[in-house]
Structure formats: structure tokens, C-alpha cells
């Protein structure tokens, strides 16, 4: 009964009835007002109270619905956070297990672990740089194989020398790691994608292919690049260092292709020994570039290459044919003791000359420089 008496609806009808009677009674005191008009006016006054109650009730229902929707939204956000936490936990467990399996004795288990890491990186982009770091770390491990004790590039289609079963198995794992690195990097022409860093310092690689990929910082100092390496069409968003690559007897550089590539920051090829042909056709070097103390055992091609800042060729040695027909000469070039083979007809920029020495050697020089 008390609850009924506290009902807003009851009091609304009560006030409406009182107002109807009060207004109607008051108007009936006026002789000029008819009974029907007084009743009509009193009904309008009482109806207004009911209408105000209806508006208040509708507004109350709206606020209740908004609060219900807010509670539902918070519940969904909580569920999403729980799902994300569960996914992160599962991903972390998969990551830890895959890393642990990289030390397994069986090569097929190590290959499976590499694919598991790559799958994790594809599904969760937050893991991509970490997975690439692990793949690079695996390739930086010391590795010996008879095929790397010979020339950097085998003549013809001769079959490489076979190693022990353990070496052959490890070679398959390493080539899988190389391929996965290329697969995880974004395409060179993709927009809005980051450039991931690669640290392959001292690594021994064979048939390394990053063509038409976008890379952040690349470190390949003192590495070995056997058979052929393809960096054509790459976009390097960070600095690139190949300092000292190919200088060790078991870390040579084979056929090196870097055509139509783009270096946006420093490109450092100082002290590199190219044992086979090297190609830089149409490549754009956007910052400081150095081939200081590098040697090219065979042909090297720089046709239509662009150098926006400096080019350092100090003490570089061109022992084969040298095509230095740049799209346009660099703004600043250093040619201190840049040696070439005097018996070859090299393609040089306009104004550059080959100056022979009495001992049979020759160097490139710009008259007046």
C-alpha cells in the first residue's frame, strides 16, 4: 500500500484531476463561460500534467537505456581486454617454445620452429622485428661447409662439394631462415609499412634474396655472400653497412646484384671485396656513399646510378671492367689512388681520365681536381 501511494503515476493522475476540477470550477464562476468550455479548458490543464509526466518518464527511460548501453560497452571492452590478454599469453608461450626448439638436434624440428616464429610474426605484427632479430641471430651462428672453402661463385653448373650429413641438414635450416626473412619484409612499394632492421654481421649467406623489399637498417659487416646476392629494387630506409664484407677466405662475395635500389641514408661499402661481378645499375644513393678501400675482382656496373651527396672511391681497386657512367657525376667525389686496369677500356664520366704509371699500374683522375 505504501509503495502504491509513492507511485508517481498515481500522484500525476491525482494532480491532473485536482487541476481539472480547480480550473473548471474557477471558470464556471464566470457567467460568460459555458460549462463545456470550462470542462474543455480544465481537461487541457489536467492533460498537460499527464503530458509532462509522459515526457519525464520517457527521459527517464532514455537515461536508463543509456546507462545500460554504457554498462554493456564496458563489459564488451573488458571481454576484449581479456581476449587480448589470453592471445598475448598464448603468443608468448608459442614464442618461447619456438625459440627453445631452435636448439633441438633434429633439423626438421628447427625448421618447424622457424616457421612457427614466422607465423607468429605474420599474425601479430608486434612480433615481426623480434622474430627477424632471432632469424638474423640464427644466421650469425658460426657455420662451416666445404662449399664455402672454394670460389664465391661456382663456374657453370658444377655441383658444390657435399658436406657431412649434419652440415647438409644445418644448411637447409639456414636457407629456410634466409627465405623467411625475405617473406616477412614488406614490399618495397607498400605504403605505410615500417622498415625492419636486419643485423647479419659476420653471417655466411648463400643465394640471399631481398629483392623488391623494404628494409630499415642493414648490417652485413664482415659477412660472406656466396653464389649470388640480390638486393635489386630494395628500398633501404636506414643506413646500410657492408664494411669489410668478403675479406675473409671463408667469407667471400659472389655475384652481387643491387640494381634499381634506393638508399635513403648512408651506404657504406668501404673495404668490401667483390670476388665476382657487381651491378648497381640505376641505383639511387641519397646520402653519403663510400666504396673506399674496396676491390672489384671482376666487372662492376654503375650505369645510370645517382649520388645525391658524396661518393668516396679512395684507394678503391677496379681489377676488371669498370662502367662508371653515372646518370650525372656526384656533387663531391674523392678519387685518391683509385686504381684501374690500364689495359681495359673503361666507361668513365665525362672529364675523368685514366692516368698510367711507369710500373704498369693506372689510376682514375679528374684533371684539375
DODRENLUM-834547 format. One record per residue (C-alpha): residue number from 1; residue in one letter; x, y, z. Coordinates in nm, 2 decimals, padded with zeros to 4 digits. Example, Ala and Ser with C-alpha at 12.3 -4.5 7.8 and 13.67 -1.06 7.14 Angstrom:
BEGIN
+-----+-----+--------+--------+--------+
|   n | res |      X |      Y |      Z |
+-----+-----+--------+--------+--------+
|   1 |   A |  01.23 | -00.45 |  00.78 |
|   2 |   S |  01.37 | -00.11 |  00.71 |
+-----+-----+--------+--------+--------+
This chain:
BEGIN
+-----+-----+--------+--------+--------+
|   n | res |      X |      Y |      Z |
+-----+-----+--------+--------+--------+
|   1 |   X |  00.00 |  00.00 |  00.00 |
|   2 |   X |  00.28 |  00.24 |  00.09 |
|   3 |   X |  00.45 |  00.16 | -00.24 |
|   4 |   X |  00.13 |  00.23 | -00.43 |
|   5 |   X |  00.09 |  00.56 | -00.26 |
|   6 |   X |  00.45 |  00.66 | -00.36 |
|   7 |   X |  00.38 |  00.59 | -00.73 |
|   8 |   X |  00.44 |  00.89 | -00.95 |
|   9 |   X |  00.17 |  00.78 | -01.18 |
|  10 |   X | -00.09 |  00.79 | -00.90 |
|  11 |   X |  00.01 |  01.13 | -00.80 |
|  12 |   X |  00.01 |  01.25 | -01.16 |
|  13 |   X | -00.35 |  01.14 | -01.21 |
|  14 |   X | -00.44 |  01.30 | -00.87 |
|  15 |   X | -00.29 |  01.63 | -00.95 |
|  16 |   X | -00.44 |  01.62 | -01.30 |
|  17 |   X | -00.78 |  01.56 | -01.15 |
|  18 |   X | -00.74 |  01.83 | -00.90 |
|  19 |   X | -00.63 |  02.07 | -01.17 |
|  20 |   X | -00.92 |  01.97 | -01.39 |
|  21 |   X | -01.17 |  02.04 | -01.11 |
|  22 |   X | -01.00 |  02.36 | -00.99 |
|  23 |   X | -00.97 |  02.51 | -01.34 |
|  24 |   X | -01.32 |  02.40 | -01.44 |
|  25 |   X | -01.47 |  02.52 | -01.12 |
|  26 |   X | -01.30 |  02.85 | -01.14 |
|  27 |   X | -01.41 |  02.91 | -01.50 |
|  28 |   X | -01.77 |  02.82 | -01.40 |
|  29 |   X | -01.78 |  03.12 | -01.17 |
|  30 |   X | -01.77 |  03.34 | -01.48 |
|  31 |   X | -02.12 |  03.37 | -01.62 |
|  32 |   X | -01.97 |  03.43 | -01.97 |
|  33 |   X | -01.81 |  03.08 | -01.97 |
|  34 |   X | -02.02 |  02.79 | -02.07 |
|  35 |   X | -02.00 |  02.45 | -01.89 |
|  36 |   X | -01.85 |  02.28 | -02.20 |
|  37 |   X | -01.57 |  02.54 | -02.24 |
|  38 |   X | -01.49 |  02.52 | -01.87 |
|  39 |   X | -01.47 |  02.14 | -01.89 |
|  40 |   X | -01.26 |  02.16 | -02.20 |
|  41 |   X | -01.01 |  02.41 | -02.05 |
|  42 |   X | -00.99 |  02.21 | -01.73 |
|  43 |   X | -00.92 |  01.89 | -01.93 |
|  44 |   X | -00.64 |  02.07 | -02.12 |
|  45 |   X | -00.48 |  02.18 | -01.79 |
|  46 |   X | -00.51 |  01.83 | -01.65 |
|  47 |   X | -00.38 |  01.67 | -01.97 |
|  48 |   X | -00.08 |  01.90 | -01.96 |
|  49 |   X |  00.02 |  01.74 | -01.63 |
|  50 |   X | -00.02 |  01.39 | -01.78 |
|  51 |   X |  00.19 |  01.50 | -02.08 |
|  52 |   X |  00.46 |  01.64 | -01.86 |
|  53 |   X |  00.47 |  01.31 | -01.67 |
|  54 |   X |  00.49 |  01.12 | -02.00 |
|  55 |   X |  00.79 |  01.34 | -02.10 |
|  56 |   X |  00.96 |  01.29 | -01.77 |
|  57 |   X |  00.90 |  00.91 | -01.79 |
|  58 |   X |  01.04 |  00.90 | -02.15 |
|  59 |   X |  01.35 |  01.09 | -02.04 |
|  60 |   X |  01.40 |  00.85 | -01.75 |
|  61 |   X |  01.37 |  00.55 | -01.98 |
|  62 |   X |  01.63 |  00.72 | -02.22 |
|  63 |   X |  01.88 |  00.77 | -01.93 |
|  64 |   X |  01.82 |  00.41 | -01.81 |
|  65 |   X |  01.89 |  00.28 | -02.16 |
|  66 |   X |  02.20 |  00.49 | -02.20 |
|  67 |   X |  02.33 |  00.36 | -01.87 |
|  68 |   X |  02.25 |  00.01 | -01.98 |
|  69 |   X |  02.44 |  00.06 | -02.31 |
|  70 |   X |  02.73 |  00.21 | -02.12 |
|  71 |   X |  02.75 | -00.09 | -01.89 |
|  72 |   X |  02.73 | -00.32 | -02.20 |
|  73 |   X |  03.01 | -00.13 | -02.37 |
|  74 |   X |  03.23 | -00.16 | -02.06 |
|  75 |   X |  03.15 | -00.53 | -02.04 |
|  76 |   X |  03.25 | -00.58 | -02.40 |
|  77 |   X |  03.57 | -00.38 | -02.36 |
|  78 |   X |  03.65 | -00.60 | -02.06 |
|  79 |   X |  03.59 | -00.91 | -02.26 |
|  80 |   X |  03.81 | -00.77 | -02.54 |
|  81 |   X |  04.09 | -00.70 | -02.29 |
|  82 |   X |  04.06 | -01.05 | -02.15 |
|  83 |   X |  04.07 | -01.19 | -02.51 |
|  84 |   X |  04.38 | -00.98 | -02.59 |
|  85 |   X |  04.55 | -01.09 | -02.27 |
|  86 |   X |  04.47 | -01.45 | -02.35 |
|  87 |   X |  04.60 | -01.41 | -02.70 |
|  88 |   X |  04.92 | -01.24 | -02.57 |
|  89 |   X |  04.97 | -01.52 | -02.33 |
|  90 |   X |  04.92 | -01.79 | -02.59 |
|  91 |   X |  05.15 | -01.59 | -02.83 |
|  92 |   X |  05.42 | -01.56 | -02.57 |
|  93 |   X |  05.40 | -01.93 | -02.49 |
|  94 |   X |  05.43 | -02.01 | -02.87 |
|  95 |   X |  05.72 | -01.77 | -02.90 |
|  96 |   X |  05.91 | -01.92 | -02.60 |
|  97 |   X |  05.85 | -02.27 | -02.72 |
|  98 |   X |  05.96 | -02.20 | -03.08 |
|  99 |   X |  06.28 | -02.03 | -02.95 |
| 100 |   X |  06.35 | -02.32 | -02.73 |
| 101 |   X |  06.31 | -02.57 | -03.02 |
| 102 |   X |  06.57 | -02.38 | -03.23 |
| 103 |   X |  06.83 | -02.56 | -03.02 |
| 104 |   X |  06.69 | -02.90 | -03.10 |
| 105 |   X |  06.92 | -03.16 | -03.25 |
| 106 |   X |  06.68 | -03.26 | -03.53 |
| 107 |   X |  06.69 | -03.03 | -03.83 |
| 108 |   X |  06.32 | -03.07 | -03.91 |
| 109 |   X |  06.23 | -02.95 | -03.56 |
| 110 |   X |  06.44 | -02.64 | -03.61 |
| 111 |   X |  06.27 | -02.57 | -03.95 |
| 112 |   X |  05.93 | -02.61 | -03.78 |
| 113 |   X |  06.04 | -02.37 | -03.51 |
| 114 |   X |  06.14 | -02.11 | -03.77 |
| 115 |   X |  05.81 | -02.14 | -03.95 |
| 116 |   X |  05.63 | -02.11 | -03.61 |
| 117 |   X |  05.81 | -01.79 | -03.54 |
| 118 |   X |  05.73 | -01.66 | -03.89 |
| 119 |   X |  05.36 | -01.75 | -03.85 |
| 120 |   X |  05.36 | -01.56 | -03.52 |
| 121 |   X |  05.51 | -01.26 | -03.68 |
| 122 |   X |  05.25 | -01.26 | -03.96 |
| 123 |   X |  04.96 | -01.29 | -03.72 |
| 124 |   X |  05.10 | -01.03 | -03.46 |
| 125 |   X |  05.29 | -00.75 | -03.63 |
| 126 |   X |  05.43 | -00.65 | -03.29 |
| 127 |   X |  05.65 | -00.97 | -03.30 |
| 128 |   X |  05.79 | -00.90 | -03.65 |
| 129 |   X |  06.10 | -00.72 | -03.55 |
| 130 |   X |  06.17 | -00.96 | -03.27 |
| 131 |   X |  06.13 | -01.26 | -03.50 |
| 132 |   X |  06.36 | -01.10 | -03.76 |
| 133 |   X |  06.62 | -01.04 | -03.49 |
| 134 |   X |  06.60 | -01.41 | -03.40 |
| 135 |   X |  06.63 | -01.53 | -03.76 |
| 136 |   X |  06.93 | -01.30 | -03.81 |
| 137 |   X |  07.08 | -01.42 | -03.48 |
| 138 |   X |  07.05 | -01.78 | -03.60 |
| 139 |   X |  07.23 | -01.69 | -03.93 |
| 140 |   X |  07.51 | -01.52 | -03.74 |
| 141 |   X |  07.60 | -01.85 | -03.57 |
| 142 |   X |  07.93 | -01.99 | -03.69 |
| 143 |   X |  07.88 | -02.23 | -03.97 |
| 144 |   X |  08.13 | -02.42 | -04.18 |
| 145 |   X |  08.07 | -02.61 | -04.51 |
| 146 |   X |  08.31 | -02.74 | -04.78 |
| 147 |   X |  08.12 | -02.54 | -05.04 |
| 148 |   X |  08.24 | -02.22 | -04.88 |
| 149 |   X |  08.60 | -02.31 | -04.90 |
| 150 |   X |  08.61 | -02.28 | -05.28 |
| 151 |   X |  08.53 | -01.98 | -05.50 |
| 152 |   X |  08.25 | -01.74 | -05.41 |
| 153 |   X |  08.06 | -01.84 | -05.72 |
| 154 |   X |  08.09 | -02.18 | -05.89 |
| 155 |   X |  08.16 | -02.18 | -06.26 |
| 156 |   X |  07.89 | -02.31 | -06.48 |
| 157 |   X |  07.65 | -02.56 | -06.32 |
| 158 |   X |  07.91 | -02.75 | -06.13 |
| 159 |   X |  07.77 | -02.92 | -05.82 |
| 160 |   X |  07.90 | -02.79 | -05.49 |
| 161 |   X |  08.10 | -03.01 | -05.27 |
| 162 |   X |  07.89 | -03.20 | -05.02 |
| 163 |   X |  07.94 | -03.17 | -04.65 |
| 164 |   X |  07.87 | -03.41 | -04.37 |
| 165 |   X |  07.50 | -03.51 | -04.30 |
| 166 |   X |  07.50 | -03.27 | -04.01 |
| 167 |   X |  07.63 | -02.98 | -04.23 |
| 168 |   X |  07.38 | -03.05 | -04.50 |
| 169 |   X |  07.09 | -03.05 | -04.25 |
| 170 |   X |  07.20 | -02.73 | -04.10 |
| 171 |   X |  07.24 | -02.58 | -04.45 |
| 172 |   X |  06.87 | -02.65 | -04.51 |
| 173 |   X |  06.77 | -02.48 | -04.19 |
| 174 |   X |  06.98 | -02.17 | -04.27 |
| 175 |   X |  06.83 | -02.14 | -04.62 |
| 176 |   X |  06.49 | -02.16 | -04.46 |
| 177 |   X |  06.58 | -01.88 | -04.23 |
| 178 |   X |  06.70 | -01.67 | -04.52 |
| 179 |   X |  06.38 | -01.72 | -04.72 |
| 180 |   X |  06.16 | -01.64 | -04.42 |
| 181 |   X |  06.35 | -01.31 | -04.37 |
| 182 |   X |  06.26 | -01.21 | -04.72 |
| 183 |   X |  05.90 | -01.32 | -04.68 |
| 184 |   X |  05.85 | -01.12 | -04.36 |
| 185 |   X |  05.98 | -00.79 | -04.50 |
| 186 |   X |  05.72 | -00.56 | -04.66 |
| 187 |   X |  05.72 | -00.49 | -05.03 |
| 188 |   X |  05.93 | -00.20 | -05.15 |
| 189 |   X |  05.63 | -00.02 | -05.30 |
| 190 |   X |  05.40 | -00.07 | -05.00 |
| 191 |   X |  05.27 |  00.24 | -04.83 |
| 192 |   X |  05.25 |  00.30 | -04.46 |
| 193 |   X |  05.47 | -00.01 | -04.37 |
| 194 |   X |  05.77 |  00.02 | -04.15 |
| 195 |   X |  06.13 | -00.07 | -04.24 |
| 196 |   X |  06.25 | -00.35 | -04.02 |
| 197 |   X |  06.62 | -00.37 | -03.92 |
| 198 |   X |  06.84 | -00.66 | -04.01 |
| 199 |   X |  07.17 | -00.74 | -03.82 |
| 200 |   X |  07.36 | -01.00 | -04.02 |
| 201 |   X |  07.71 | -00.90 | -03.91 |
| 202 |   X |  07.96 | -01.18 | -03.99 |
| 203 |   X |  07.69 | -01.41 | -04.13 |
| 204 |   X |  07.76 | -01.66 | -04.41 |
| 205 |   X |  07.47 | -01.65 | -04.66 |
| 206 |   X |  07.41 | -01.81 | -04.99 |
| 207 |   X |  07.16 | -01.71 | -05.26 |
| 208 |   X |  07.05 | -01.43 | -05.03 |
| 209 |   X |  06.75 | -01.26 | -05.19 |
| 210 |   X |  06.58 | -00.94 | -05.06 |
| 211 |   X |  06.48 | -00.81 | -05.40 |
| 212 |   X |  06.19 | -00.55 | -05.40 |
| 213 |   X |  06.17 | -00.54 | -05.02 |
| 214 |   X |  06.16 | -00.25 | -04.78 |
| 215 |   X |  06.44 | -00.27 | -04.52 |
| 216 |   X |  06.53 | -00.04 | -04.23 |
| 217 |   X |  06.89 | -00.06 | -04.12 |
| 218 |   X |  07.10 | -00.33 | -04.27 |
| 219 |   X |  07.42 | -00.45 | -04.11 |
| 220 |   X |  07.63 | -00.70 | -04.31 |
| 221 |   X |  07.98 | -00.62 | -04.19 |
| 222 |   X |  08.24 | -00.88 | -04.24 |
| 223 |   X |  07.98 | -01.12 | -04.39 |
| 224 |   X |  08.01 | -01.37 | -04.67 |
| 225 |   X |  07.76 | -01.37 | -04.96 |
| 226 |   X |  07.81 | -01.68 | -05.17 |
| 227 |   X |  07.69 | -01.78 | -05.51 |
| 228 |   X |  07.46 | -01.48 | -05.58 |
| 229 |   X |  07.30 | -01.20 | -05.38 |
| 230 |   X |  07.00 | -01.00 | -05.50 |
| 231 |   X |  06.92 | -00.66 | -05.35 |
| 232 |   X |  06.77 | -00.52 | -05.66 |
| 233 |   X |  06.47 | -00.30 | -05.62 |
| 234 |   X |  06.52 | -00.27 | -05.24 |
| 235 |   X |  06.43 |  00.04 | -05.05 |
| 236 |   X |  06.66 |  00.10 | -04.76 |
| 237 |   X |  06.51 |  00.34 | -04.51 |
| 238 |   X |  06.80 |  00.32 | -04.27 |
| 239 |   X |  07.18 |  00.32 | -04.31 |
| 240 |   X |  07.35 |  00.02 | -04.48 |
| 241 |   X |  07.69 | -00.11 | -04.37 |
| 242 |   X |  07.88 | -00.38 | -04.56 |
| 243 |   X |  08.21 | -00.27 | -04.42 |
| 244 |   X |  08.48 | -00.54 | -04.46 |
| 245 |   X |  08.24 | -00.79 | -04.62 |
| 246 |   X |  08.41 | -01.06 | -04.84 |
| 247 |   X |  08.75 | -01.01 | -04.69 |
| 248 |   X |  08.80 | -01.34 | -04.51 |
| 249 |   X |  08.89 | -01.66 | -04.71 |
| 250 |   X |  08.57 | -01.83 | -04.59 |
| 251 |   X |  08.35 | -01.52 | -04.63 |
| 252 |   X |  08.37 | -01.41 | -04.99 |
| 253 |   X |  08.11 | -01.23 | -05.20 |
| 254 |   X |  07.98 | -01.39 | -05.52 |
| 255 |   X |  07.77 | -01.23 | -05.79 |
| 256 |   X |  07.62 | -00.91 | -05.64 |
| 257 |   X |  07.31 | -00.75 | -05.78 |
| 258 |   X |  07.18 | -00.42 | -05.65 |
| 259 |   X |  07.01 | -00.27 | -05.95 |
| 260 |   X |  06.73 |  00.00 | -05.92 |
| 261 |   X |  06.77 |  00.00 | -05.54 |
| 262 |   X |  06.72 |  00.31 | -05.33 |
| 263 |   X |  06.95 |  00.41 | -05.03 |
| 264 |   X |  06.78 |  00.69 | -04.84 |
| 265 |   X |  07.06 |  00.71 | -04.58 |
| 266 |   X |  07.43 |  00.63 | -04.56 |
| 267 |   X |  07.55 |  00.34 | -04.78 |
| 268 |   X |  07.89 |  00.22 | -04.66 |
| 269 |   X |  08.07 | -00.04 | -04.88 |
| 270 |   X |  08.42 |  00.05 | -04.76 |
| 271 |   X |  08.67 | -00.23 | -04.75 |
| 272 |   X |  08.45 | -00.47 | -04.94 |
| 273 |   X |  08.60 | -00.73 | -05.17 |
| 274 |   X |  08.37 | -00.83 | -05.46 |
| 275 |   X |  08.50 | -01.16 | -05.59 |
| 276 |   X |  08.25 | -01.17 | -05.88 |
| 277 |   X |  08.06 | -00.92 | -06.10 |
| 278 |   X |  07.88 | -00.64 | -05.92 |
| 279 |   X |  07.59 | -00.44 | -06.06 |
| 280 |   X |  07.45 | -00.11 | -05.93 |
| 281 |   X |  07.25 | -00.01 | -06.25 |
| 282 |   X |  07.01 |  00.27 | -06.19 |
| 283 |   X |  07.06 |  00.26 | -05.81 |
| 284 |   X |  06.99 |  00.59 | -05.62 |
| 285 |   X |  07.22 |  00.68 | -05.33 |
| 286 |   X |  07.05 |  00.95 | -05.13 |
| 287 |   X |  07.32 |  01.03 | -04.88 |
| 288 |   X |  07.70 |  00.97 | -04.81 |
| 289 |   X |  07.83 |  00.68 | -05.01 |
| 290 |   X |  08.16 |  00.51 | -04.97 |
| 291 |   X |  08.35 |  00.24 | -05.16 |
| 292 |   X |  08.68 |  00.34 | -05.00 |
| 293 |   X |  08.94 |  00.06 | -04.99 |
| 294 |   X |  08.71 | -00.18 | -05.18 |
| 295 |   X |  08.82 | -00.41 | -05.46 |
| 296 |   X |  08.63 | -00.53 | -05.76 |
| 297 |   X |  08.79 | -00.85 | -05.89 |
| 298 |   X |  08.57 | -00.86 | -06.20 |
| 299 |   X |  08.33 | -00.63 | -06.37 |
| 300 |   X |  08.13 | -00.36 | -06.19 |
| 301 |   X |  07.85 | -00.16 | -06.35 |
| 302 |   X |  07.72 |  00.18 | -06.22 |
| 303 |   X |  07.53 |  00.27 | -06.53 |
| 304 |   X |  07.27 |  00.55 | -06.46 |
| 305 |   X |  07.34 |  00.54 | -06.08 |
| 306 |   X |  07.27 |  00.86 | -05.89 |
| 307 |   X |  07.46 |  01.00 | -05.60 |
| 308 |   X |  07.29 |  01.30 | -05.43 |
| 309 |   X |  07.57 |  01.38 | -05.19 |
| 310 |   X |  07.92 |  01.24 | -05.17 |
| 311 |   X |  08.10 |  00.94 | -05.33 |
| 312 |   X |  08.42 |  00.82 | -05.18 |
| 313 |   X |  08.64 |  00.60 | -05.40 |
| 314 |   X |  08.97 |  00.65 | -05.22 |
| 315 |   X |  09.20 |  00.35 | -05.28 |
| 316 |   X |  08.93 |  00.15 | -05.45 |
| 317 |   X |  09.06 | -00.10 | -05.70 |
| 318 |   X |  08.89 | -00.20 | -06.02 |
| 319 |   X |  09.07 | -00.51 | -06.14 |
| 320 |   X |  08.81 | -00.59 | -06.41 |
| 321 |   X |  08.59 | -00.37 | -06.64 |
| 322 |   X |  08.45 | -00.06 | -06.47 |
| 323 |   X |  08.14 |  00.11 | -06.60 |
| 324 |   X |  08.11 |  00.43 | -06.41 |
| 325 |   X |  07.87 |  00.61 | -06.64 |
| 326 |   X |  07.66 |  00.76 | -06.37 |
| 327 |   X |  07.34 |  00.94 | -06.46 |
| 328 |   X |  07.53 |  01.25 | -06.35 |
| 329 |   X |  07.86 |  01.29 | -06.17 |
| 330 |   X |  07.84 |  01.32 | -05.79 |
| 331 |   X |  07.85 |  01.66 | -05.64 |
| 332 |   X |  08.15 |  01.56 | -05.44 |
| 333 |   X |  08.38 |  01.27 | -05.53 |
| 334 |   X |  08.71 |  01.16 | -05.38 |
| 335 |   X |  08.95 |  00.97 | -05.61 |
| 336 |   X |  09.27 |  00.93 | -05.41 |
| 337 |   X |  09.47 |  00.64 | -05.56 |
| 338 |   X |  09.16 |  00.49 | -05.72 |
| 339 |   X |  09.33 |  00.21 | -05.93 |
| 340 |   X |  09.21 |  00.05 | -06.25 |
| 341 |   X |  09.35 | -00.20 | -06.50 |
| 342 |   X |  09.53 |  00.01 | -06.77 |
| 343 |   X |  09.47 | -00.25 | -07.05 |
| 344 |   X |  09.09 | -00.22 | -07.03 |
| 345 |   X |  08.86 |  00.03 | -07.20 |
| 346 |   X |  08.66 |  00.16 | -06.90 |
| 347 |   X |  08.34 |  00.37 | -06.93 |
| 348 |   X |  08.41 |  00.68 | -06.72 |
| 349 |   X |  08.21 |  01.01 | -06.67 |
| 350 |   X |  08.30 |  01.30 | -06.89 |
| 351 |   X |  08.62 |  01.46 | -06.78 |
| 352 |   X |  08.76 |  01.16 | -06.59 |
| 353 |   X |  09.08 |  01.01 | -06.73 |
| 354 |   X |  09.29 |  00.70 | -06.67 |
| 355 |   X |  09.65 |  00.81 | -06.58 |
| 356 |   X |  09.91 |  00.53 | -06.63 |
| 357 |   X |  10.21 |  00.49 | -06.41 |
| 358 |   X |  10.55 |  00.37 | -06.51 |
| 359 |   X |  10.52 |  00.05 | -06.32 |
| 360 |   X |  10.22 | -00.06 | -06.53 |
| 361 |   X |  09.95 |  00.05 | -06.29 |
| 362 |   X |  09.69 |  00.32 | -06.36 |
| 363 |   X |  09.46 |  00.53 | -06.16 |
| 364 |   X |  09.14 |  00.74 | -06.23 |
| 365 |   X |  09.18 |  01.11 | -06.20 |
| 366 |   X |  08.99 |  01.42 | -06.27 |
| 367 |   X |  09.22 |  01.69 | -06.42 |
| 368 |   X |  09.25 |  02.00 | -06.21 |
| 369 |   X |  09.10 |  01.82 | -05.90 |
+-----+-----+--------+--------+--------+
